[in-house]
Amino acid sequence: MSFDTEKVLLEERKVKALEKIASNLDSLTLWFEEIDKEEWSDRLAWYLSLWKDKYIGDTDEKAGDSSSL
């Protein structure tokens, strides 16, 4: 195979891979739109509070202290 032919084949593979990624992303977008967000709000708040406690820690919110960020 010539260099140009290999280059064209590689570009075609790139395009097909990007199309698959786009299709999967579209499917995920539809799934996120369809889930019951009201049901997830409490659970999400709980996970976010765990993340904050683990990685950010306690901050003095009244003083606006963000030194631990």
C-alpha positions in Angstrom: 0.0 0.0 0.0 1.1 3.5 -0.7 1.5 6.1 1.9 -1.6 8.0 0.6 -3.8 5.0 0.7 -2.8 4.2 4.3 -3.5 7.8 5.2 -7.0 7.7 3.7 -7.8 4.4 5.5 -6.7 5.9 8.8 -8.9 9.0 8.2 -11.8 6.7 7.5 -11.2 4.8 10.7 -11.1 8.0 12.6 -14.4 9.2 11.2 -16.1 5.9 12.0 -14.7 6.0 15.6 -16.0 9.6 16.0 -19.4 8.6 14.6 -19.6 5.7 17.2 -18.6 8.1 20.0 -21.2 10.6 18.9 -23.9 7.9 18.7 -23.1 6.7 22.3 -23.1 10.3 23.6 -26.5 10.9 22.0 -27.8 7.8 23.7 -26.5 8.9 27.0 -28.0 12.3 26.5 -31.4 10.8 25.9 -31.0 8.6 29.0 -30.1 11.6 31.2 -33.1 13.5 29.9 -35.5 10.6 30.7 -34.4 9.8 34.3 -36.5 11.0 37.2 -34.6 13.9 38.4 -36.8 14.5 41.5 -36.0 11.0 42.7 -32.2 11.7 42.3 -32.1 15.1 44.0 -31.7 13.8 47.5 -29.3 11.1 46.5 -27.2 13.6 44.5 -27.1 16.0 47.4 -25.9 13.2 49.7 -23.1 12.3 47.3 -22.1 15.9 46.9 -22.0 16.4 50.7 -19.7 13.3 51.0 -17.5 14.7 48.3 -17.3 18.1 49.9 -16.5 16.5 53.3 -13.7 14.4 51.8 -12.0 16.8 49.4 -13.0 20.3 50.6 -13.5 19.9 54.3 -15.3 22.3 56.6 -15.2 25.9 55.5 -16.4 29.0 57.3 -19.2 29.9 54.9 -20.2 33.0 56.8 -16.7 34.6 56.4 -16.4 33.3 52.8 -13.2 31.4 53.7 -12.1 29.4 50.7 -8.5 28.8 51.7 -9.0 25.0 51.7 -10.0 25.0 48.1 
